[in-house]
Amino acid sequence: MHAVQATHTQVVRPAARPWILTLDMHGHPHRWVSWQAACTYHARNMVAWSMGAQAFHIWGGTSRITGERSSISSQSIIAIKGQALRPGSLRQVPPLNNRELFHRDRQTCAYCGTTLSGALLTRDHIEPVSRGGKDVWMNVVTACRSCNQRKDNRRPERAGMTLLYAPYVPNKAEYLILSNRHILADQMDFLVQHVPKQSRVRDS
């Protein structure tokens, strides 16, 4: 993988606080880090390569000896050398919780199609846990409280209800998209290439 020359550079100010997308050595999405953390990776020679249409120029302190001010440039997407990543941190399936479930399903009830705020949504198990169903991505969908109560402790077909969309397992790329509200255009373009084909992120 070769670094892509940045086409735009900006000086980072404290108020800007851009998030930098980190990858593993194989180009798989890893996590978001602050620009301060990105500077640390660069300073410690932990960046294998970088890419992205936007680069950030960060100024440091001034040397008393030379009078020169230190600076580091970082592109918006950086690959971290393998030894710099924590063991187990490269898991590609995000943990299941209501926040990410509702994000995956675009906060839309799988039964009536109503879009609601998270406070009015619930996690529904297609195969009820009491009947052997597991609390895993492929067995859960977002449901409004009314539909969840109507379905009760039954499978959808037994309750006379139809799923409007199928569940799927989101991957790390989709998780990263859902967890950052201020993604840069070049970062989004990169991440979308790595989300599942059935991902509803593609339709947003």
N, C-alpha and C positions, 0 to 999 in steps of 0.2 A: 504494500500500500504506500502510495506516495502522497506527500503533503500537497494540498491545493493552495495556490497562491491567493491570499486574501485580496479582495477587490475594494474593501473599504476599511479604514482604520479610524478608531475613535479613542479619545483619552477617557479613561474611566474616572468618574467622580463618585464620591461616596453615595450620592443619591441614586445613581444609575443602578448599581448592584446587579449586573447581568449574571445569570447562571450559565456556567460552562458545562457542556455535555461531555462526559468522559466515556471512553470505550475501552474494551480490552484489546490485547494485541491483535486479535483476529477481526476487529472491527465491530464486535457485538456491543450494543448499548449497555452501559454499566450503571451510572448514576449522575445526578446533578451535583455540581460543587460550586462554591462561591468563587469569585475571581481571586480572592485572597488564597484559597486552597490551590487554584490553578497556578498562581505565582509560585507557591511552594513546590509544586510538582516540577515546574520549569527550573527553579533554582537548584533543586536536588537532582536534576538530570533524570527525572522519572518519566518524561514525555518521549514516547517512541516516535510518534509522528502526529501531525495535526492537519486539520482541513476546515473548510467553512468559508463562506463569502465575506464574513466579518471578522476583524481582528481588533483586539483591545490593547491599548498602550497604557501601562500602569507605571507611574512615577514613584520612586522611593525617596530615600534621604540623600543628602549631599555629603560627599566624602570630605573630611577635614584636611586630608593630605593633598588630594588632587583638585578639590573644588568642583568635581563633576558630580552630577546627580544620577543615581542609578535608575534603571528602568527595565521593565520586562514586557514583552509583547506576547499575547496569547490569542490564538484563533478561537472561535466559538466551539470547536469540537476538537478534543485531544484524546489520543490513545495513550493509556498508561502501561508502562512495562509490567509484565506479569508479577514480578516479585513485590511490586508496590500495592497489589490488590490483596485484600483480606481473604483468607480461605473461606469458602462458602458464600462469598458476596456475589459470585457470578451466577447464582441461581436465576434461571430465565423465567420462572413462573412466580408472579407476585403473590404475597400472602392474601388469603381471602378475608375480607372484612366488609362491612356494609358500605363504607365510603367508596371503596374501589368497585364493589358490585354495582352500586347505583351509578357510578361513572361509566362502567362498562355498558350498562343498559340505558344510558342517556337519561336516567331518572324517569323512565317510562314504565308503567305497569305492564307486565307481560300478558295480562288478561283483558284489560279494558282499554289499554293504549293511552291512558291519561298520564300526562307529564306533571310531576309534583315536586315539591321541595323534599329534601332528605328527611325532614322531620315527619313527613306524612307517608313515608315509604317503609316497607318491611322486606326482610329476606324470606322468600318462600322456597321451601324444599319441594321440588317436583315429586319425588318419591319421599313421603314423610319419614322423618327420622325414626318415629315410633314404629314404622313398618320396614325398617332396615335401610332406609335411605341415608346416604353419607353427606356430610357437610363439606362438599367439594364444589369447585367451579361448575362442573358439568351437571350438577343436580340442583343448582339454585338459580333463581331469577328474581327480579325486582317486582314487588306487588304492592298495590295500594292497600291500606288497612281493610277496606271494604271487601276487596276481592280475596284477600288472605282469609278473612273470617268466613266468607262464603265457601271457599274451597275446603276449609276446615282440615281435617286429618285424612284427606283423600288425594288420590292422583287426579289431575285435571279432567281426564275423561270420565272418571267416576262422579265428578262434581258437575259434569255437563259444561265444562269450560275448555277453551282452546288457547294454546300458547300462540301469541302473535309473532314471537321470534324464538329462535333456538339459543340455548346457552352455549358458551364456548369458553375456552381457557385463554385469558389474555396473556400476552407475553411481556417481557421486560420493556420492550419498546413502547407498547401501548400504555403500560403502567407509567412510564416516564412522561408520556404526552398528557395523561390524565392528571398527573401530580404537579404540573407546572402551568400556571396561567399566563406566563409571559415568555413563551417560547419564541426564539428568533426564527425568521423564515427559513434560513439555511438549516437550522437544527430540525425544524418540523419536516422539511423535505427529506432529510436523512432518516428520521425516525419512521415516517410513513412507509418507507420502503421495507421496513422490518416488521410491520404489524401483520397479524393474520389476515387472510383474504376476507374472512367473514366479519372482521372487526367493524363495528359501527362508527369508529373514529374516521374511517374513510368517507363516510357519508356526512360528516359534520362540517 
